[in-house]
Amino acid sequence: MRPAIRSALEHAAELTRRNRLVDALALGEAAINQATDAEQPEIRQWLADHVRDFTGEDAH
């Protein structure tokens, strides 16, 4: 995926941890909407791999 999309998703995760859910959703949705069909599977995998980035939970 393009660096700008990855950066937006990382920022959305940070906003989520700060309880700014509306802003996080808007940013994440905008990034996903800009992604190409080829990028969609990588985005889905990135989101699955980074769930803890959004929840703020530590891996055990």
SULCOR-V930250 format. One record per residue. N is the residue number from 1. RES is the residue in three letters. PHI is phi in degrees with one decimal (999 if undefined). PSI is psi in whole degrees, -180 to 180 (none if undefined). Layout:
# SULCOR-V930250
[[N/RES/PHI/PSI] [N/RES/PHI/PSI]]
This chain:
# SULCOR-V930250
[[1/MET/999/156] [2/ARG/-67.5/147] [3/PRO/-56.6/-35] [4/ALA/-65.0/-37] [5/ILE/-70.6/-45] [6/ARG/-59.8/-44] [7/SER/-61.9/-42] [8/ALA/-63.9/-41] [9/LEU/-66.1/-40] [10/GLU/-63.7/-41] [11/HIS/-67.1/-39] [12/ALA/-61.2/-39] [13/ALA/-62.6/-43] [14/GLU/-62.7/-44] [15/LEU/-61.8/-38] [16/THR/-62.8/-44] [17/ARG/-63.0/-25] [18/ARG/-92.0/12] [19/ASN/62.1/30] [20/ARG/-104.2/63] [21/LEU/-65.1/-39] [22/VAL/-63.9/-45] [23/ASP/-64.6/-41] [24/ALA/-62.5/-44] [25/LEU/-64.0/-44] [26/ALA/-61.8/-43] [27/LEU/-67.3/-47] [28/GLY/-62.7/-42] [29/GLU/-63.8/-43] [30/ALA/-61.6/-42] [31/ALA/-64.8/-45] [32/ILE/-65.4/-38] [33/ASN/-66.1/-25] [34/GLN/-84.5/-13] [35/ALA/-72.0/149] [36/THR/-80.6/166] [37/ASP/-58.4/-35] [38/ALA/-68.5/-28] [39/GLU/-82.7/-21] [40/GLN/-55.1/-48] [41/PRO/-61.7/-38] [42/GLU/-67.1/-37] [43/ILE/-64.9/-45] [44/ARG/-58.8/-43] [45/GLN/-66.9/-42] [46/TRP/-60.6/-45] [47/LEU/-61.7/-43] [48/ALA/-64.4/-39] [49/ASP/-74.8/-19] [50/HIS/-118.1/28] [51/VAL/-54.5/-43] [52/ARG/-65.6/-24] [53/ASP/-63.4/-32] [54/PHE/-85.8/-33] [55/THR/-89.0/-22] [56/GLY/79.1/7] [57/GLU/-79.5/144] [58/ASP/-82.7/147] [59/ALA/-70.4/140] [60/HIS/-107.7/none]]
